[in-house]
């Protein structure tokens, strides 16, 4: 039947009028093929149900909905895993170490597995909405099949994780992880400036109390809360072991969900739901007053906590704390007291606030990056090896330079073929850096006992290699020792190493020099008198001389090697002073 409004049909169960295209009654959800009644046959003088409607046996689809929720969360976890292992592999490749076939296959397998889980989640969603009679056994069989295909038929942790097996090992997580979870939960609110989190709590209260029966809203709220809880616990435990403060950058995927929640809250008339929102608001204020500021505002935390970063510019911790608490109070006031017809003001405040915070954070990150770059490599051109047309070089690291300086040297110089570290130094970049040891004769040997055969080796200035220095990059205005490119005759050999010296050559209390393949001769040390205190010289633990260098002067002191120095072992020299002194050249002069 049609009217001026168009085609329609009437529900025989509740008498509701529905559009012609509706597949079920908007009021009682009865399917059209069972409930539709010809309007011309309705007696307007009667009331109640028009006729008895037979419905098929009800088969609950709750299991499918639960399965869909679990699979959606599994997809999020797989995405996090793939992101981390892919980033590690990219760092490794940028470091000059090619990815192994096992690593590449694993990254691809995670992607395939995630795709399969997505497909299963979509099937489960379809089953929950339209196919309640689907067998749970069929879905379980499908999940097992995807798992077997993704693991290649072998379900051991080694076969699944491959070269990234350490990622699956348990971390030493203890009770100290609970505060980190709490601070990360607070940062979820900070991420959206407080307002979206309170709006989401109002939506949750309205949806779970069934005052809003919209199934899409209930699905959104349930998924958002489940994903938020999973992410906060995961990132909090991870941070408690590997970061030490709030790692907001891993929570940023929640921001789109918070924005959608805020818009949904506004579109529904900004319901107050004070029974839930007020306690959440009070908890938010309490956390703002109690969270340790070093969790959000430490100098090294700017790369992890972008949103609260601008607070670091305030003069004192009291002002920082006051600003944090005031923001929490203002967020609750907006949600609870702005008239519903003016609720768009909340979205405007959040949008403008995040824009201002982003602009200021960009400036802070730019300044911090420039400072860190100067400290790591200085202001001289970073591609110094490529500029000198040096090819096929090996970068030797011994822990004297921060890892970011190593990364920048590798990034800006295609001449660096690989990176090798001297034990016991540990460097996070590049991943899986091969190790070498220094023997008594100074020869660098790999873990299998073979000598390191390289033509060009780039080493920090704390190491002197046997060979010809091709090019040097002084310390300059950086905070790390300089670098020197050496042309060496294989095998690569260290002649002299220094430990305990500052990049500018100063030392306090104690410094050590090791001469490899030690033979008769002298260690010639140029000392700059700083405090004027005497310097005691030791060789292999035996005091051999007292070096006097008055303050403001410089002197060359020659320390002889012990009588048993015959070129078969190393000699250890040690300089001790109750004050501090400087140094310039330190060389070994054989007889």
C-alpha positions in Angstrom: 0.0 0.0 0.0 1.2 3.6 -0.6 0.6 7.0 0.8 2.0 10.4 0.2 5.1 9.3 2.2 5.6 6.3 -0.1 5.2 2.5 0.1 4.9 0.9 3.6 3.8 -2.2 5.4 2.2 -2.8 8.8 3.5 -5.2 11.5 0.9 -7.8 12.6 2.5 -8.2 16.0 2.7 -4.6 17.2 0.8 -2.6 14.5 3.9 -0.5 13.7 4.1 1.1 10.2 7.4 0.4 8.4 9.0 1.6 5.2 8.6 -0.7 2.2 12.3 -1.5 2.2 12.5 -2.5 5.9 13.3 -6.3 6.3 12.0 -6.3 9.9 9.8 -4.2 12.1 11.6 -1.3 13.5 9.8 -1.6 16.9 9.6 -5.4 17.7 12.3 -6.6 15.2 9.9 -9.3 13.7 10.9 -10.3 10.2 8.7 -8.8 7.4 8.0 -12.1 5.7 6.2 -13.3 8.9 4.7 -10.1 10.3 3.6 -8.1 7.2 -0.2 -7.4 7.1 -2.2 -5.8 4.3 -3.3 -2.4 5.7 -6.6 -2.6 3.8 -7.6 -5.6 5.9 -7.0 -4.0 9.3 -10.1 -3.1 11.4 -9.3 0.3 12.9 -11.7 -0.3 15.8 -9.7 -3.2 17.2 -6.6 -3.0 19.4 -3.5 -5.2 20.1 -2.0 -7.9 17.9 -3.5 -8.3 14.5 -2.7 -12.1 14.2 -0.6 -14.8 15.8 2.9 -14.9 14.3 4.9 -18.1 14.4 8.6 -17.6 14.8 11.3 -20.2 14.3 13.1 -21.7 17.2 15.4 -19.2 18.8 19.1 -20.0 18.5 21.3 -17.7 20.5 24.2 -16.1 18.6 26.0 -14.9 21.7 28.8 -17.3 21.1 29.4 -15.9 17.7 29.4 -12.3 19.0 31.9 -13.3 21.7 34.1 -15.1 19.1 34.0 -12.0 16.9 35.1 -9.8 19.8 38.0 -12.1 20.6 39.1 -12.4 17.0 39.0 -8.6 16.5 41.2 -8.2 19.6 43.5 -10.9 18.2 43.8 -8.9 15.0 44.9 -5.9 17.0 47.5 -7.9 18.8 48.8 -9.4 15.5 49.1 -5.9 14.1 51.2 -4.8 17.1 53.4 -7.8 16.7 53.9 -7.3 13.0 54.6 -3.6 13.4 57.3 -4.3 16.0 59.0 -7.1 14.1 58.8 -5.3 10.8 60.4 -2.2 12.5 63.2 -4.3 13.9 63.8 -5.9 10.5 63.9 -2.4 8.9 66.4 -1.2 11.5 68.5 -4.2 10.9 68.5 -3.7 7.1 69.3 0.0 7.5 72.2 -1.1 9.7 73.7 -2.9 6.8 72.7 -6.4 7.9 70.5 -8.2 5.3 67.4 -9.9 6.5 67.4 -13.6 6.6 64.9 -15.7 4.7 63.5 -16.9 8.0 62.9 -13.3 9.1 61.2 -12.4 5.9 59.0 -15.5 5.9 58.0 -14.8 9.5 56.9 -11.2 8.8 54.9 -12.5 5.8 53.4 -15.3 7.9 52.2 -12.9 10.6 50.5 -10.9 7.8 48.8 -13.9 6.4 47.7 -15.1 9.8 46.3 -11.6 10.6 44.4 -11.7 7.3 43.0 -15.1 8.1 41.9 -14.0 11.6 40.2 -10.9 10.0 38.3 -13.3 7.7 37.2 -15.4 10.6 36.1 -12.3 12.5 34.0 -11.2 9.6 32.4 -14.7 9.4 31.7 -14.6 13.2 30.1 -11.1 12.8 28.0 -12.4 10.0 27.0 -15.4 12.0 26.1 -13.3 15.0 23.7 -11.1 12.9 22.3 -13.3 10.2 23.1 -17.0 10.7 22.5 -18.0 14.3 22.4 -21.6 13.3 26.0 -21.9 12.2 27.8 -24.6 14.0 30.5 -23.5 16.5 32.5 -26.6 15.6 32.8 -25.3 12.0 34.3 -22.0 13.2 36.7 -23.8 15.6 37.9 -26.1 12.7 38.4 -23.0 10.6 40.5 -21.3 13.3 42.7 -24.5 13.7 43.2 -24.6 9.9 44.3 -21.0 9.8 46.7 -21.6 12.7 48.2 -24.6 11.0 48.6 -22.9 7.7 50.2 -19.8 9.4 52.7 -22.0 11.3 53.5 -24.2 8.3 52.2 -27.3 10.2 54.6 -26.9 13.1 53.3 -25.3 16.2 56.4 -25.0 18.2 57.3 -21.5 19.5 60.6 -21.6 17.5 58.8 -22.4 14.2 56.1 -19.7 14.8 58.4 -16.9 15.9 61.5 -17.9 13.9 64.4 -15.5 14.3 62.2 -13.4 16.7 61.8 -16.2 19.2 63.1 -13.9 22.0 59.9 -11.8 21.5 57.9 -14.7 22.8 60.0 -15.2 25.9 58.5 -14.2 29.2 59.6 -10.8 30.6 60.4 -10.2 34.3 57.1 -8.5 35.0 56.2 -8.1 38.7 54.1 -6.0 41.0 55.9 -2.9 39.8 53.9 -3.2 36.6 50.6 -2.4 38.3 51.4 1.4 38.8 52.5 1.6 35.2 49.1 0.1 34.1 47.4 2.8 36.3 49.5 5.6 34.8 48.8 4.4 31.3 45.1 4.3 32.0 45.3 7.9 33.1 47.2 8.8 29.9 44.3 7.4 27.8 42.3 10.3 29.2 45.2 12.7 28.7 45.4 11.6 25.1 42.1 13.2 24.3 42.4 16.0 26.9 39.9 14.3 29.2 36.6 15.1 27.5 36.3 12.1 25.1 37.1 9.6 28.0 34.3 11.1 30.1 31.9 11.1 27.1 32.7 7.5 26.5 31.9 6.6 30.1 28.5 8.3 29.7 27.9 6.3 26.5 28.9 3.1 28.3 26.5 3.8 31.2 23.7 4.5 28.9 24.3 1.5 26.7 24.8 -1.1 29.4 21.8 0.2 31.4 19.7 -0.4 28.2 18.5 3.2 28.1 20.0 3.3 24.6 19.2 0.0 22.9 21.1 0.8 19.7 23.0 -2.4 18.9 25.7 -0.5 16.9 26.4 1.8 19.9 26.6 -1.2 22.2 29.0 -3.0 19.9 31.2 0.2 19.5 31.3 0.8 23.3 32.1 -2.9 24.1 34.8 -3.1 21.5 36.4 0.2 22.5 36.4 -0.7 26.2 37.8 -4.2 25.5 40.5 -2.9 23.2 41.4 -0.1 25.6 41.8 -2.5 28.5 43.9 -4.9 26.5 46.2 -2.1 25.2 46.6 -0.4 28.5 47.6 -3.7 30.3 49.9 -4.7 27.5 51.7 -1.4 27.1 51.8 -0.8 30.9 53.6 -4.2 31.5 55.9 -3.6 28.5 56.8 -0.1 29.8 57.4 -1.4 33.4 60.2 -3.6 32.0 61.6 -1.8 28.9 60.7 1.9 29.1 60.3 3.0 32.7 57.7 5.7 32.1 54.4 6.3 30.2 54.8 5.2 26.5 51.9 7.2 25.0 53.0 6.5 21.5 51.8 2.9 21.8 48.3 4.2 23.0 47.8 6.6 20.1 45.6 4.1 18.3 42.9 4.8 20.9 42.6 8.4 19.8 40.3 7.7 16.8 38.0 5.6 19.0 37.8 8.4 21.5 37.0 10.9 18.8 34.2 8.7 17.5 32.9 8.2 21.0 32.8 12.0 21.6 30.9 12.5 18.4 28.4 9.8 19.2 27.9 11.3 22.7 27.1 14.7 21.1 24.8 13.2 18.5 22.7 11.6 21.3 22.1 14.9 23.1 25.1 14.7 25.4 23.6 12.5 28.1 25.1 13.4 31.5 24.8 9.9 33.3 26.1 11.5 36.5 26.1 8.2 38.4 29.0 7.1 36.3 30.6 10.2 34.9 31.1 11.9 38.3 33.1 9.0 39.8 35.2 8.7 36.7 35.8 12.5 36.8 36.8 12.3 40.5 39.2 9.4 39.7 40.6 11.4 36.8 41.3 14.4 39.1 42.9 12.1 41.7 45.2 10.5 39.2 46.2 14.0 37.9 47.1 14.9 41.5 49.0 11.6 42.2 50.7 10.6 38.9 54.5 11.0 39.2 55.5 13.9 36.9 58.6 12.0 35.8 56.3 9.5 34.2 55.0 12.2 31.8 57.6 15.0 31.6 61.1 13.6 31.9 63.5 14.9 29.2 63.8 11.5 27.6 60.0 10.9 27.6 59.2 13.5 24.9 59.4 10.8 22.2 56.8 8.7 24.1 54.5 11.3 25.6 53.6 13.9 23.1 50.3 15.2 24.6 51.6 16.3 28.1 55.0 17.5 26.6 54.1 21.2 26.6 53.8 21.1 30.4 57.6 20.7 30.6 58.0 24.3 29.7 56.4 25.5 33.0 58.8 26.8 35.5 58.2 24.4 38.4 56.7 21.1 39.3 54.0 22.8 41.3 52.8 24.7 38.2 53.0 21.5 36.1 50.9 19.7 38.7 48.4 22.5 38.9 48.0 22.6 35.1 47.4 18.9 35.0 44.7 19.0 37.7 43.1 22.1 36.3 42.8 20.4 32.9 41.1 17.4 34.5 38.6 19.7 36.4 37.9 21.6 33.2 37.2 18.4 31.2 34.6 17.2 33.7 33.0 20.6 33.9 32.6 20.7 30.1 30.9 17.2 30.0 28.6 17.8 33.0 27.6 21.5 32.7 27.6 22.5 29.1 24.0 22.6 27.8 23.2 19.7 25.5 22.4 22.0 22.6 25.8 23.5 23.0 27.6 20.2 23.3 29.5 20.9 20.1 31.6 23.3 22.2 33.2 20.2 23.8 34.3 18.9 20.4 35.6 22.4 19.4 37.6 22.7 22.6 39.2 19.2 22.2 40.0 19.9 18.5 41.5 23.3 19.1 43.3 22.0 22.2 44.9 19.1 20.4 45.9 21.4 17.5 47.7 23.7 19.9 49.3 20.8 21.8 50.4 19.3 18.5 52.0 22.5 17.3 53.9 23.1 20.5 54.9 19.4 20.7 56.3 19.6 17.1 58.4 22.6 18.1 59.7 20.7 21.2 60.5 17.6 19.2 62.3 19.6 16.6 64.4 21.4 19.2 65.1 18.2 21.0 66.0 16.4 17.8 68.4 19.2 16.8 70.1 19.1 20.2 70.3 15.3 20.2 71.7 15.3 16.6 74.4 17.8 17.6 75.3 15.7 20.7 75.4 12.5 18.6 77.3 13.6 15.5 78.0 17.3 15.8 77.3 20.0 13.3 79.8 18.9 10.7 78.5 17.2 7.5 77.3 13.7 8.5 78.2 12.0 5.2 81.9 12.4 5.7 82.9 8.9 4.5 80.8 9.1 1.3 82.2 12.7 0.7 85.7 11.2 0.8 84.7 8.4 -1.6 85.6 5.7 0.9 84.0 2.4 0.1 83.3 -0.9 1.8 84.1 0.2 5.4 83.4 -1.7 8.6 82.2 0.4 11.6 83.8 -0.8 14.9 82.0 0.1 18.1 83.1 -0.4 21.7 80.4 1.4 23.7 82.2 4.7 23.8 79.6 6.3 21.5 75.9 6.5 22.1 73.9 4.2 19.9 72.2 7.1 18.1 75.6 8.3 16.8 76.1 4.8 15.4 72.7 4.9 13.7 73.4 8.3 12.2 76.8 7.3 10.9 75.3 4.2 9.2 72.4 6.1 7.8 74.4 9.0 6.3 77.2 6.9 4.9 76.6 4.2 2.3 80.3 3.4 2.7 79.6 1.5 5.9 79.0 -2.1 4.9 78.6 -3.6 8.3 78.9 -2.9 12.0 80.9 -5.0 14.5 81.0 -4.5 18.2 83.9 -5.3 20.6 82.7 -7.4 23.6 81.4 -6.8 26.2 79.8 -3.7 24.6 76.1 -3.9 23.9 74.4 -1.7 21.3 70.7 -1.7 20.4 71.4 -0.7 16.8 71.9 -2.4 14.5 70.0 -5.4 15.8 72.1 -8.6 16.2 75.4 -6.9 15.7 78.1 -9.5 15.4 80.7 -9.4 18.2 84.5 -9.7 18.2 87.0 -9.9 21.0 90.5 -8.4 21.3 93.3 -10.9 22.0 96.5 -10.2 23.9 98.1 -9.5 20.5 95.3 -7.0 19.6 93.9 -9.1 16.8 90.1 -8.8 16.5 88.6 -12.3 16.4 85.0 -13.3 15.7 83.0 -15.7 17.9 84.1 -18.7 15.8 87.8 -17.8 16.4 88.6 -16.4 13.0 90.3 -13.1 12.6 88.4 -10.1 11.3 89.6 -9.5 7.8 88.6 -6.1 6.6 90.3 -3.5 4.4 88.9 -0.3 5.9 87.8 -0.1 9.5 86.2 3.0 11.0 86.9 3.1 14.8 86.4 5.6 17.6 89.4 7.7 18.6 89.6 5.8 21.8 91.1 3.0 19.7 94.3 3.1 17.7 94.5 0.5 14.9 97.5 -1.0 13.1 97.5 0.6 9.7 97.2 3.9 7.9 94.7 6.6 9.0 92.8 7.7 5.9 90.4 10.2 7.3 89.4 11.6 10.7 86.2 13.1 12.0 87.1 15.0 15.2 84.8 15.3 18.1 83.9 18.9 17.1 80.9 20.2 19.0 79.5 16.7 19.6 79.4 14.9 23.0 81.1 11.7 21.7 84.6 10.7 20.7 85.6 11.3 17.1 86.0 8.7 14.4 89.0 7.7 12.2 88.9 5.6 9.1 91.9 3.2 9.0 93.3 1.2 6.1 94.4 -2.0 7.8 96.3 -5.0 6.6 94.2 -8.1 7.5 93.8 -9.2 10.1 92.5 -6.1 11.8 94.5 -5.4 14.9 94.2 -2.9 17.8 97.4 -1.3 18.9 96.1 0.8 21.8 92.8 1.4 23.6 91.8 4.1 26.1 89.0 3.8 28.8 87.9 6.4 31.3 88.7 9.5 29.3 86.1 12.1 28.4 85.7 12.9 24.6 87.9 16.0 25.1 90.7 13.9 26.7 90.0 14.9 30.3 89.9 12.3 33.0 88.8 12.3 36.7 90.3 10.0 39.4 91.2 7.1 37.0 91.8 6.3 33.4 93.2 3.2 31.7 95.3 2.6 28.6 96.0 -0.9 27.2 98.9 -1.5 24.8 98.5 -4.8 22.9 101.4 -6.9 21.8 103.4 -5.0 24.4 107.1 -4.9 23.8 110.0 -2.8 25.2 109.3 0.9 24.8 107.4 3.8 26.5 103.9 5.0 26.7 104.1 8.7 25.9 101.3 10.7 27.5 100.8 14.5 27.1 99.0 15.6 30.3 97.4 19.1 30.8 97.5 20.3 34.3 93.9 21.2 35.4 93.7 20.8 39.1 97.5 20.6 39.5 97.2 17.4 41.5 99.9 14.7 40.9 99.0 11.7 38.7 100.1 8.3 39.8 101.1 5.9 37.0 100.6 2.1 37.3 101.7 -0.7 35.0 99.9 -4.1 35.4 98.8 -2.9 38.9 102.3 -1.9 40.0 103.0 1.8 40.7 105.9 2.9 38.6 105.9 6.8 38.7 104.3 10.0 39.9 103.6 12.5 37.1 103.8 16.1 38.2 102.0 18.7 35.9 101.3 22.1 37.5 97.9 23.7 36.9 97.9 25.6 33.6 100.9 23.8 32.1 101.4 20.8 29.8 104.0 18.1 29.9 104.9 14.9 28.0 105.4 12.0 30.4 107.1 8.7 29.2 106.1 5.6 31.1 108.3 2.6 30.4 106.9 -0.8 29.8 107.8 -3.6 32.3 110.9 -5.7 31.8 108.9 -8.8 30.8 107.2 -7.0 27.8 108.2 -9.3 24.9 105.3 -8.8 22.4 103.3 -11.8 23.5 100.8 -10.2 25.8 99.1 -6.8 26.5 100.3 -4.2 29.1 97.8 -2.4 31.2 98.6 1.2 32.1 96.5 3.2 34.7 96.5 6.8 35.6 95.1 7.9 39.0 94.7 11.4 40.4 92.8 12.8 43.4 91.7 15.8 41.2 91.3 15.9 37.4 93.6 16.3 34.5 93.5 16.7 30.8 95.4 14.8 28.0 96.0 15.3 24.3 98.2 12.7 22.5 98.7 9.2 23.9 101.0 7.0 21.8 103.2 4.0 22.3 106.8 4.4 21.2 108.8 1.1 20.8 112.5 1.0 21.4 
